[in-house]
Protein backbone atom coordinates (compact mmCIF):
# COMPACT_ATOMS: atom_id res chain seq x y z
CA UNK A 1 0.00 0.00 0.00
CA UNK A 2 1.15 3.58 -0.63
CA UNK A 3 0.98 6.08 2.17
CA UNK A 4 0.50 9.70 1.17
CA UNK A 5 0.59 12.39 3.82
CA UNK A 6 -1.18 15.65 3.05
CA UNK A 7 -0.14 18.63 5.17
CA UNK A 8 -2.50 21.45 4.28
CA UNK A 9 -3.23 24.97 5.36
CA UNK A 10 -6.15 27.33 5.24
CA UNK A 11 -8.40 28.59 2.50
CA UNK A 12 -12.12 29.26 2.73
CA UNK A 13 -14.41 26.33 2.06
CA UNK A 14 -18.16 26.04 2.46
CA UNK A 15 -19.52 24.20 5.48
CA UNK A 16 -19.89 20.48 4.80
CA UNK A 17 -23.55 19.37 4.84
CA UNK A 18 -24.60 16.76 7.39
CA UNK A 19 -25.62 14.44 4.57
CA UNK A 20 -22.01 14.10 3.47
CA UNK A 21 -20.79 12.42 6.63
CA UNK A 22 -21.10 8.87 5.40
CA UNK A 23 -23.10 7.09 2.70
CA UNK A 24 -26.46 6.00 4.04
CA UNK A 25 -25.95 7.18 7.60
CA UNK A 26 -27.19 10.76 7.89
CA UNK A 27 -30.75 9.62 8.58
CA UNK A 28 -29.62 8.19 11.91
CA UNK A 29 -27.81 11.21 13.30
CA UNK A 30 -29.39 12.61 16.42
CA UNK A 31 -29.24 16.14 15.01
CA UNK A 32 -26.85 19.03 14.77
CA UNK A 33 -28.17 22.01 16.75
CA UNK A 34 -26.05 25.07 17.28
CA UNK A 35 -23.47 24.44 19.97
CA UNK A 36 -24.15 26.34 23.21
CA UNK A 37 -21.99 29.42 23.79
CA UNK A 38 -19.79 28.79 20.78
CA UNK A 39 -19.18 31.61 18.33
CA UNK A 40 -18.81 31.00 14.59
CA UNK A 41 -15.37 30.03 13.38
CA UNK A 42 -13.17 33.08 12.72
CA UNK A 43 -12.52 34.15 9.17
CA UNK A 44 -9.41 33.02 7.36
CA UNK A 45 -6.25 35.02 8.08
CA UNK A 46 -3.77 36.49 5.69
CA UNK A 47 -0.51 34.70 4.99
CA UNK A 48 1.82 34.21 7.92
CA UNK A 49 -0.59 35.26 10.68
CA UNK A 50 -1.76 33.27 13.67
CA UNK A 51 -4.90 33.41 15.80
CA UNK A 52 -4.74 35.26 19.14
CA UNK A 53 -5.83 33.62 22.39
CA UNK A 54 -9.05 35.65 22.46
CA UNK A 55 -10.22 34.13 19.17
CA UNK A 56 -9.14 30.63 20.17
CA UNK A 57 -11.11 31.02 23.40
CA UNK A 58 -14.18 31.94 21.38
CA UNK A 59 -13.79 29.07 18.94
CA UNK A 60 -10.72 26.92 18.19
CA UNK A 61 -12.17 25.98 14.82
CA UNK A 62 -15.09 24.24 13.13
CA UNK A 63 -16.45 21.14 14.85
CA UNK A 64 -19.61 19.09 14.37
CA UNK A 65 -22.19 19.89 17.06
CA UNK A 66 -23.85 16.49 17.47
CA UNK A 67 -26.20 16.17 20.42
CA UNK A 68 -25.46 13.37 22.92
CA UNK A 69 -27.34 10.15 22.33
CA UNK A 70 -30.49 9.87 24.45
CA UNK A 71 -32.09 6.82 25.99
CA UNK A 72 -33.92 4.58 23.51
CA UNK A 73 -36.75 2.21 24.52
CA UNK A 74 -35.82 -1.36 23.64
CA UNK A 75 -39.40 -2.10 22.61
CA UNK A 76 -39.06 0.51 19.87
CA UNK A 77 -35.45 -0.03 18.77
CA UNK A 78 -33.85 -3.19 20.20
CA UNK A 79 -30.82 -2.99 17.88
CA UNK A 80 -28.01 -0.41 18.02
CA UNK A 81 -25.49 -0.25 15.15
CA UNK A 82 -22.42 1.96 14.73
CA UNK A 83 -19.06 2.19 12.99
CA UNK A 84 -15.75 1.76 14.79
CA UNK A 85 -13.84 4.97 15.48
CA UNK A 86 -10.09 5.01 16.09
CA UNK A 87 -9.69 8.78 15.81
CA UNK A 88 -7.97 10.55 18.70
CA UNK A 89 -8.06 14.21 17.65
CA UNK A 90 -10.65 15.29 20.20
CA UNK A 91 -8.57 14.30 23.21
CA UNK A 92 -5.45 16.09 21.98
CA UNK A 93 -7.41 19.28 21.22
CA UNK A 94 -9.04 19.17 24.66
CA UNK A 95 -5.63 18.65 26.28
CA UNK A 96 -4.16 21.68 24.50
CA UNK A 97 -7.11 23.91 25.36
CA UNK A 98 -6.95 22.90 29.03
CA UNK A 99 -3.19 23.34 29.24
CA UNK A 100 -3.40 26.80 27.65
CA UNK A 101 -6.29 27.93 29.85
CA UNK A 102 -8.97 28.12 27.15
CA UNK A 103 -12.59 27.03 27.67
CA UNK A 104 -13.66 23.77 26.05
CA UNK A 105 -16.39 24.42 23.45
CA UNK A 106 -19.08 21.76 23.48
CA UNK A 107 -18.51 20.43 19.92
CA UNK A 108 -14.83 19.65 20.58
CA UNK A 109 -15.78 16.82 22.94
CA UNK A 110 -16.29 13.51 21.14
CA UNK A 111 -16.52 10.95 23.91
CA UNK A 112 -15.39 7.96 21.85
CA UNK A 113 -12.24 9.78 20.72
CA UNK A 114 -11.46 10.72 24.30
CA UNK A 115 -11.87 7.10 25.42
CA UNK A 116 -10.08 5.55 22.45
CA UNK A 117 -7.04 7.79 22.83
CA UNK A 118 -5.64 5.38 25.40
CA UNK A 119 -4.14 1.92 25.11
CA UNK A 120 -6.20 -0.85 26.74
CA UNK A 121 -4.80 -4.25 27.57
CA UNK A 122 -7.64 -6.32 26.16
CA UNK A 123 -7.05 -9.99 25.19
CA UNK A 124 -4.63 -10.32 22.28
CA UNK A 125 -5.83 -12.05 19.09
CA UNK A 126 -3.57 -14.89 18.01
CA UNK A 127 -3.90 -14.63 14.24
CA UNK A 128 -4.33 -11.85 11.64
CA UNK A 129 -7.03 -14.04 10.07
CA UNK A 130 -9.14 -13.46 13.21
CA UNK A 131 -7.91 -9.99 14.23
CA UNK A 132 -10.28 -9.37 17.17
CA UNK A 133 -11.29 -10.96 20.48
CA UNK A 134 -14.24 -9.00 21.90
CA UNK A 135 -14.46 -8.57 25.65
CA UNK A 136 -17.40 -7.26 27.68
CA UNK A 137 -18.04 -6.09 31.22
CA UNK A 138 -21.32 -5.12 32.90
CA UNK A 139 -21.36 -3.15 36.14
CA UNK A 140 -23.48 -0.51 37.95
CA UNK A 141 -23.55 2.98 36.47
CA UNK A 142 -22.18 5.78 38.66
CA UNK A 143 -24.26 8.26 36.66
CA UNK A 144 -27.86 7.01 36.92
CA UNK A 145 -29.52 5.21 39.82
CA UNK A 146 -30.53 1.66 38.90
CA UNK A 147 -28.66 1.74 35.58
CA UNK A 148 -25.77 -0.42 34.40
CA UNK A 149 -22.82 0.19 32.11
CA UNK A 150 -22.06 -2.21 29.27
CA UNK A 151 -18.37 -1.99 28.36
CA UNK A 152 -17.31 -3.46 25.00
CA UNK A 153 -13.64 -3.65 24.10
CA UNK A 154 -11.64 -5.09 21.23
CA UNK A 155 -7.93 -5.13 20.58
CA UNK A 156 -6.67 -5.66 17.07
CA UNK A 157 -4.04 -8.18 16.11
CA UNK A 158 -0.67 -6.54 16.55
CA UNK A 159 2.20 -6.52 14.07
CA UNK A 160 5.72 -6.57 15.45
CA UNK A 161 7.81 -3.60 14.36
CA UNK A 162 10.17 -5.90 12.43
CA UNK A 163 7.24 -7.58 10.69
CA UNK A 164 5.27 -4.53 9.56
CA UNK A 165 4.73 -4.15 5.81
CA UNK A 166 6.81 -1.73 3.79
CA UNK A 167 5.69 1.89 3.60
CA UNK A 168 5.47 3.95 0.41
CA UNK A 169 4.96 7.51 1.63
CA UNK A 170 3.83 10.50 -0.40
CA UNK A 171 3.84 13.71 1.64
CA UNK A 172 1.64 16.41 0.11
CA UNK A 173 2.76 19.53 1.99
CA UNK A 174 0.96 22.87 1.94
CA UNK A 175 3.62 25.56 2.23
CA UNK A 176 1.28 28.56 2.12
CA UNK A 177 1.78 31.44 4.55
CA UNK A 178 -0.71 30.35 7.19
CA UNK A 179 1.50 27.35 7.95
CA UNK A 180 4.32 29.60 9.20
CA UNK A 181 3.57 29.63 12.98
CA UNK A 182 5.63 27.24 15.06
CA UNK A 183 2.70 24.97 15.92
CA UNK A 184 2.01 24.26 12.22
CA UNK A 185 4.55 23.61 9.47
CA UNK A 186 7.61 23.69 11.78
CA UNK A 187 5.94 21.18 14.10
CA UNK A 188 4.89 18.94 11.21
CA UNK A 189 8.40 19.02 9.77
CA UNK A 190 9.80 17.87 13.12
CA UNK A 191 7.22 15.11 13.24
CA UNK A 192 8.08 13.93 9.73
CA UNK A 193 11.80 14.01 10.48
CA UNK A 194 11.11 11.76 13.46
CA UNK A 195 9.27 9.35 11.18
CA UNK A 196 12.21 9.31 8.76
CA UNK A 197 14.45 8.01 11.57
CA UNK A 198 12.36 4.81 11.66
CA UNK A 199 12.28 4.13 7.92
CA UNK A 200 13.51 0.74 6.75
CA UNK A 201 15.36 -0.06 3.50
CA UNK A 202 12.15 -1.33 1.86
CA UNK A 203 10.24 1.89 2.69
CA UNK A 204 9.96 4.74 0.18
CA UNK A 205 9.14 8.43 0.57
CA UNK A 206 8.05 11.05 -1.96
CA UNK A 207 7.08 14.68 -1.34
CA UNK A 208 4.72 16.98 -3.22
CA UNK A 209 4.39 20.61 -2.09
CA UNK A 210 1.87 23.25 -3.07
CA UNK A 211 0.94 26.84 -2.47
CA UNK A 212 0.39 28.89 -5.61
CA UNK A 213 1.58 25.91 -7.63
CA UNK A 214 2.03 22.19 -7.11
CA UNK A 215 5.24 20.35 -7.68
CA UNK A 216 7.15 17.19 -6.85
CA UNK A 217 9.85 18.06 -4.31
CA UNK A 218 11.11 14.52 -3.91
CA UNK A 219 10.61 11.52 -6.16
CA UNK A 220 10.11 8.16 -4.41
CA UNK A 221 13.27 7.63 -2.38
CA UNK A 222 14.35 4.52 -0.49
CA UNK A 223 14.43 4.57 3.30
CA UNK A 224 18.16 3.97 3.19
CA UNK A 225 18.69 7.48 1.77
CA UNK A 226 17.56 9.28 4.90
CA UNK A 227 19.73 12.34 4.35
CA UNK A 228 18.07 13.10 1.01
CA UNK A 229 14.61 12.74 2.56
CA UNK A 230 15.56 14.90 5.55
CA UNK A 231 16.97 17.61 3.30
CA UNK A 232 13.74 17.74 1.29
CA UNK A 233 11.64 18.06 4.46
CA UNK A 234 13.92 20.68 6.01
CA UNK A 235 13.81 22.70 2.79
CA UNK A 236 10.03 23.23 3.05
CA UNK A 237 9.17 26.82 3.96
CA UNK A 238 5.83 28.57 4.36
CA UNK A 239 4.93 31.63 2.34
CA UNK A 240 2.37 32.89 -0.14
CA UNK A 241 -1.29 32.18 -0.72
CA UNK A 242 -3.00 28.81 -0.74
CA UNK A 243 -4.15 27.74 -4.18
CA UNK A 244 -3.10 24.14 -4.50
CA UNK A 245 -4.81 23.37 -7.81
CA UNK A 246 -4.01 19.79 -8.66
CA UNK A 247 -2.12 19.19 -5.40
CA UNK A 248 -4.16 16.29 -4.17
CA UNK A 249 -4.49 14.81 -7.66
CA UNK A 250 -0.72 14.98 -8.06
CA UNK A 251 -0.18 13.18 -4.75
CA UNK A 252 -2.64 10.43 -5.62
CA UNK A 253 -1.16 10.07 -9.09
CA UNK A 254 2.29 9.64 -7.57
CA UNK A 255 0.93 7.15 -5.06
CA UNK A 256 -0.81 5.12 -7.74
CA UNK A 257 2.21 5.19 -10.05
CA UNK A 258 4.36 3.69 -7.31
CA UNK A 259 1.68 1.39 -5.94
CA UNK A 260 2.94 -1.75 -4.22
CA UNK A 261 0.27 -4.25 -3.23
CA UNK A 262 2.58 -5.72 -0.58
CA UNK A 263 3.12 -2.32 1.08
CA UNK A 264 0.87 0.05 3.05
CA UNK A 265 -1.26 2.51 1.04
CA UNK A 266 -2.48 5.55 2.92
CA UNK A 267 -3.00 9.29 2.45
CA UNK A 268 -2.72 11.22 5.71
CA UNK A 269 -3.95 14.83 5.64
CA UNK A 270 -2.40 17.19 8.19
CA UNK A 271 -4.12 20.59 8.27
CA UNK A 272 -4.14 23.85 10.19
CA UNK A 273 -7.50 24.91 8.82
CA UNK A 274 -9.78 24.84 5.81
CA UNK A 275 -8.87 22.62 2.90
CA UNK A 276 -7.94 24.15 -0.41
CA UNK A 277 -6.28 21.37 -2.36
CA UNK A 278 -7.61 22.06 -5.82
CA UNK A 279 -11.17 20.88 -5.19
CA UNK A 280 -13.27 23.59 -3.55
CA UNK A 281 -16.42 21.57 -2.84
CA UNK A 282 -15.85 19.34 0.24
CA UNK A 283 -18.38 16.80 -1.00
CA UNK A 284 -16.52 16.41 -4.27
CA UNK A 285 -13.25 16.03 -2.38
CA UNK A 286 -14.85 13.40 -0.16
CA UNK A 287 -16.14 11.55 -3.23
CA UNK A 288 -12.67 11.62 -4.82
CA UNK A 289 -11.06 10.20 -1.69
CA UNK A 290 -13.73 7.53 -1.27
CA UNK A 291 -13.09 6.43 -4.84
CA UNK A 292 -9.34 6.33 -4.30
CA UNK A 293 -9.66 4.00 -1.32
CA UNK A 294 -11.05 1.40 -3.72
CA UNK A 295 -7.66 1.40 -5.44
CA UNK A 296 -5.93 0.59 -2.17
CA UNK A 297 -4.68 4.15 -1.58
CA UNK A 298 -6.14 5.21 1.77
CA UNK A 299 -6.15 8.58 3.52
CA UNK A 300 -5.78 9.78 7.10
CA UNK A 301 -5.60 13.25 8.63
CA UNK A 302 -3.17 15.10 10.93
CA UNK A 303 -4.43 18.38 12.38
CA UNK A 304 -2.29 21.25 13.71
CA UNK A 305 -2.87 24.74 15.03
CA UNK A 306 -5.93 26.34 16.59
CA UNK A 307 -8.27 29.13 15.61
CA UNK A 308 -9.14 27.98 12.10
CA UNK A 309 -8.87 24.23 12.54
CA UNK A 310 -11.51 22.64 10.30
CA UNK A 311 -12.19 19.47 12.23
CA UNK A 312 -15.48 18.98 10.35
CA UNK A 313 -13.70 18.32 7.06
CA UNK A 314 -10.83 16.44 8.73
CA UNK A 315 -13.18 13.91 10.26
CA UNK A 316 -15.26 13.33 7.16
CA UNK A 317 -12.33 12.96 4.80
CA UNK A 318 -10.67 10.51 7.19
CA UNK A 319 -13.87 8.48 7.29
CA UNK A 320 -14.18 8.58 3.50
CA UNK A 321 -10.56 7.48 3.07
CA UNK A 322 -10.59 4.47 5.39
CA UNK A 323 -8.33 6.40 7.73
CA UNK A 324 -8.02 8.02 11.10
CA UNK A 325 -7.78 11.61 12.30
CA UNK A 326 -5.21 12.74 14.87
CA UNK A 327 -4.30 16.16 16.23
CA UNK A 328 -0.65 17.03 16.82
CA UNK A 329 -0.30 19.53 19.67
CA UNK A 330 3.40 18.95 20.33
CA UNK A 331 6.32 16.61 19.80
CA UNK A 332 5.12 14.17 22.46
CA UNK A 333 1.92 13.59 20.48
CA UNK A 334 3.90 13.40 17.24
CA UNK A 335 6.02 10.68 18.82
CA UNK A 336 2.93 8.79 19.97
CA UNK A 337 1.22 8.89 16.56
CA UNK A 338 4.18 8.51 14.20
CA UNK A 339 6.61 6.40 16.20
CA UNK A 340 5.16 4.61 19.25
CA UNK A 341 1.91 3.76 17.46
CA UNK A 342 3.17 3.72 13.89
CA UNK A 343 1.64 0.32 13.15
CA UNK A 344 -1.77 1.13 14.63
CA UNK A 345 -1.76 4.49 12.84
CA UNK A 346 -0.61 3.25 9.45
CA UNK A 347 -1.03 -0.55 9.11
CA UNK A 348 -4.67 -1.68 8.79
CA UNK A 349 -5.63 -5.16 9.97
CA UNK A 350 -9.39 -4.80 9.42
CA UNK A 351 -11.56 -2.60 7.21
CA UNK A 352 -15.21 -1.58 7.62
CA UNK A 353 -15.42 -2.55 11.29
CA UNK A 354 -19.03 -2.37 12.52
CA UNK A 355 -20.59 -3.03 15.91
CA UNK A 356 -24.15 -4.13 16.58
CA UNK A 357 -25.82 -4.83 19.91
CA UNK A 358 -29.28 -6.37 20.17
CA UNK A 359 -30.78 -5.77 23.63
CA UNK A 360 -33.10 -8.28 25.32
CA UNK A 361 -36.40 -6.52 26.23
CA UNK A 362 -36.91 -8.97 29.09
CA UNK A 363 -33.90 -7.51 30.93
CA UNK A 364 -33.31 -4.09 29.33
CA UNK A 365 -35.92 -1.36 29.15
CA UNK A 366 -33.87 1.54 27.75
CA UNK A 367 -30.31 2.10 26.60
CA UNK A 368 -28.04 4.78 25.21
CA UNK A 369 -24.73 4.61 23.39
CA UNK A 370 -22.08 6.87 24.93
CA UNK A 371 -20.59 8.88 22.07
CA UNK A 372 -20.28 7.71 18.44
CA UNK A 373 -22.95 10.25 17.45
CA UNK A 374 -21.36 10.82 14.03
CA UNK A 375 -20.73 7.10 13.53
CA UNK A 376 -24.32 5.88 13.69
CA UNK A 377 -25.39 3.29 11.13
CA UNK A 378 -28.77 1.90 10.17
CA UNK A 379 -29.56 -1.63 11.23
CA UNK A 380 -29.49 -2.87 7.64
CA UNK A 381 -26.05 -1.27 7.09
CA UNK A 382 -24.48 -3.87 9.34
CA UNK A 383 -24.83 -6.68 6.79
CA UNK A 384 -24.30 -4.47 3.74
CA UNK A 385 -20.64 -4.70 2.77
CA UNK A 386 -21.10 -1.74 0.44
CA UNK A 387 -21.58 0.58 3.44
CA UNK A 388 -18.24 1.94 4.57
CA UNK A 389 -17.22 1.93 8.22
CA UNK A 390 -14.12 2.55 10.31
CA UNK A 391 -10.81 0.79 9.84
CA UNK A 392 -8.66 -0.48 12.68
CA UNK A 393 -4.86 -0.57 12.67
CA UNK A 394 -2.51 -3.16 14.12
CA UNK A 395 -2.66 -3.38 17.91
CA UNK A 396 -5.26 -0.63 18.22
CA UNK A 397 -7.94 -0.92 20.90
CA UNK A 398 -11.54 0.19 20.35
CA UNK A 399 -13.88 0.75 23.29
CA UNK A 400 -17.61 1.45 23.39
CA UNK A 401 -19.87 2.08 26.39
CA UNK A 402 -23.63 1.79 26.77
CA UNK A 403 -25.74 2.80 29.75
CA UNK A 404 -28.95 0.81 30.17
CA UNK A 405 -31.93 0.64 32.52
CA UNK A 406 -34.08 -2.38 33.45
CA UNK A 407 -37.67 -2.69 32.23
CA UNK A 408 -40.07 -0.52 34.18
CA UNK A 409 -37.42 1.95 35.33
CA UNK A 410 -38.32 5.62 35.11
CA UNK A 411 -37.17 6.93 31.78
CA UNK A 412 -34.42 9.46 31.22
CA UNK A 413 -36.33 11.86 29.02
CA UNK A 414 -38.43 9.07 27.47
CA UNK A 415 -42.20 9.24 28.02
CA UNK A 416 -44.15 5.99 28.50
CA UNK A 417 -46.04 4.69 25.49
CA UNK A 418 -49.77 5.46 25.41
CA UNK A 419 -50.43 1.95 24.13
CA UNK A 420 -47.70 0.28 26.16
CA UNK A 421 -49.81 -2.72 27.15
CA UNK A 422 -50.67 -3.64 23.56
CA UNK A 423 -47.10 -2.86 22.51
CA UNK A 424 -45.79 -5.32 25.08
CA UNK A 425 -48.34 -7.89 23.99
CA UNK A 426 -46.98 -7.76 20.47
CA UNK A 427 -43.64 -8.88 21.85
CA UNK A 428 -45.07 -11.65 24.02
CA UNK A 429 -44.58 -14.37 21.41
CA UNK A 430 -40.97 -13.38 20.93
CA UNK A 431 -40.35 -13.25 24.69
CA UNK A 432 -41.73 -16.75 25.08
CA UNK A 433 -39.71 -18.02 22.15
CA UNK A 434 -36.53 -16.51 23.60
CA UNK A 435 -37.01 -17.93 27.10
CA UNK A 436 -33.85 -19.95 26.62
CA UNK A 437 -31.93 -16.67 26.31
CA UNK A 438 -33.40 -15.17 29.48
CA UNK A 439 -29.90 -14.94 30.98
CA UNK A 440 -28.75 -12.53 28.28
CA UNK A 441 -28.78 -8.73 28.50
CA UNK A 442 -28.12 -8.73 24.80
CA UNK A 443 -26.11 -10.07 21.91
CA UNK A 444 -22.97 -8.50 20.44
CA UNK A 445 -22.07 -8.76 16.77
CA UNK A 446 -18.85 -7.50 15.20
CA UNK A 447 -18.42 -7.40 11.43
CA UNK A 448 -15.19 -6.61 9.58
CA UNK A 449 -13.37 -7.14 6.30
CA UNK A 450 -9.76 -8.20 6.01
CA UNK A 451 -7.66 -5.71 3.97
CA UNK A 452 -7.79 -6.48 0.27
CA UNK A 453 -10.92 -8.62 0.58
CA UNK A 454 -14.54 -7.77 -0.21
CA UNK A 455 -16.46 -10.36 1.82
CA UNK A 456 -16.99 -9.42 5.46
CA UNK A 457 -16.59 -11.74 8.44
CA UNK A 458 -18.65 -11.98 11.61
CA UNK A 459 -17.87 -12.42 15.31
CA UNK A 460 -20.71 -12.97 17.79
CA UNK A 461 -21.07 -13.41 21.53
CA UNK A 462 -23.91 -13.15 24.08
CA UNK A 463 -23.82 -10.61 26.91
CA UNK A 464 -24.89 -12.74 29.85
CA UNK A 465 -26.59 -11.61 33.04
CA UNK A 466 -24.35 -13.85 35.12
CA UNK A 467 -21.35 -11.85 33.88
CA UNK A 468 -22.65 -8.69 35.58
CA UNK A 469 -20.55 -7.34 38.44
CA UNK A 470 -21.91 -6.04 41.73
CA UNK A 471 -19.93 -2.80 41.79
CA UNK A 472 -17.77 -0.47 39.74
CA UNK A 473 -14.84 -1.44 41.96
CA UNK A 474 -15.20 -5.05 40.85
CA UNK A 475 -14.84 -4.13 37.19
CA UNK A 476 -11.50 -4.71 35.42
CA UNK A 477 -9.04 -1.81 35.54
CA UNK A 478 -9.40 -1.20 31.80
CA UNK A 479 -13.16 -0.84 32.15
CA UNK A 480 -12.81 1.53 35.12
CA UNK A 481 -10.31 3.74 33.36
CA UNK A 482 -12.49 3.98 30.22
CA UNK A 483 -15.42 4.88 32.47
CA UNK A 484 -13.34 7.65 34.07
CA UNK A 485 -12.48 9.12 30.65
CA UNK A 486 -16.11 8.96 29.51
CA UNK A 487 -17.17 10.59 32.78
CA UNK A 488 -14.66 13.41 32.26
CA UNK A 489 -15.91 14.04 28.73
CA UNK A 490 -19.50 14.00 29.95
CA UNK A 491 -18.75 16.43 32.74
CA UNK A 492 -16.98 18.84 30.39
CA UNK A 493 -19.97 18.59 28.06
CA UNK A 494 -22.42 18.82 30.99
CA UNK A 495 -24.33 16.10 29.17
CA UNK A 496 -24.16 12.44 28.26
CA UNK A 497 -22.88 10.96 31.53
CA UNK A 498 -20.38 12.02 34.17
CA UNK A 499 -21.96 15.37 34.94
CA UNK A 500 -23.22 13.96 38.28
CA UNK A 501 -19.65 13.10 39.37
CA UNK A 502 -17.15 15.57 40.81
CA UNK A 503 -13.75 16.06 39.22
CA UNK A 504 -12.21 14.58 42.35
CA UNK A 505 -14.34 11.43 42.00
CA UNK A 506 -13.35 11.08 38.34
CA UNK A 507 -9.67 11.52 39.20
CA UNK A 508 -9.93 8.94 41.99
CA UNK A 509 -11.61 6.47 39.63
CA UNK A 510 -8.85 6.93 37.04
CA UNK A 511 -6.11 6.80 39.66
CA UNK A 512 -7.35 3.45 40.91
CA UNK A 513 -7.27 2.05 37.37
CA UNK A 514 -4.02 3.62 36.21
CA UNK A 515 -2.08 0.34 36.13
CA UNK A 516 1.46 0.19 34.78
CA UNK A 517 0.97 3.19 32.45
CA UNK A 518 4.23 2.72 30.48
CA UNK A 519 3.67 5.74 28.24
CA UNK A 520 2.47 8.05 31.02
CA UNK A 521 -0.76 8.98 29.22
CA UNK A 522 -2.97 7.86 32.10
CA UNK A 523 -1.02 9.93 34.62
CA UNK A 524 -1.35 12.88 32.25
CA UNK A 525 -5.12 12.32 32.08
CA UNK A 526 -5.40 12.39 35.87
CA UNK A 527 -3.48 15.67 35.89
CA UNK A 528 -5.88 17.14 33.31
CA UNK A 529 -8.90 16.13 35.41
CA UNK A 530 -7.34 17.77 38.46
CA UNK A 531 -6.53 20.88 36.40
CA UNK A 532 -10.13 21.14 35.19
CA UNK A 533 -11.34 20.66 38.74
CA UNK A 534 -9.12 23.40 40.13
CA UNK A 535 -10.33 25.86 37.51
CA UNK A 536 -13.96 24.96 38.09
CA UNK A 537 -13.52 25.66 41.80
CA UNK A 538 -12.31 29.24 41.23
Secondary structure, DSSP 8 states (H G I E B T S, - for coil): -EEEEEEE---------GGGSSTTTGGG-------TT---------TT----HHHHHH-SEE---------EETTT--EEEEE-----HHHHHHHHHHHTT----GGG--HHHHHTTS-------SBTTB----EEEEEE-SSSTT-EEEEEEEE-----GGGS--BEEEEEEE-SGGG-STTTHHHHHHHHHHHHHT--TT-EEEEEEESSSEEEEEEEEETT-HHHHHHHHHT----S----TTHHHHHHHHHHHT--TTSB-EEEEEESS---SS---HHHHHHHHHHHHTTT-EEEEEE--SSSEEHHHHHHHHHHTT--EEE--SHHHHHIIIIITHHHHH-EEEEEEEEEEEE-TTT-SEEEEES-GGGB--GGGGG-TTS--EEEETT-EEEEEEEEE-TT---SS----TTHHHHHHTTHHHHHHTGGGTTEEEEEEEEEE-TT--S-EEEEEEEEGGGB-SSSTTS-HHHHHHHHHHHHHHHHHTSSSSTTS-HHHHHHHHHHT--S-TTSHHHHHHHHHHHHHHHHT-
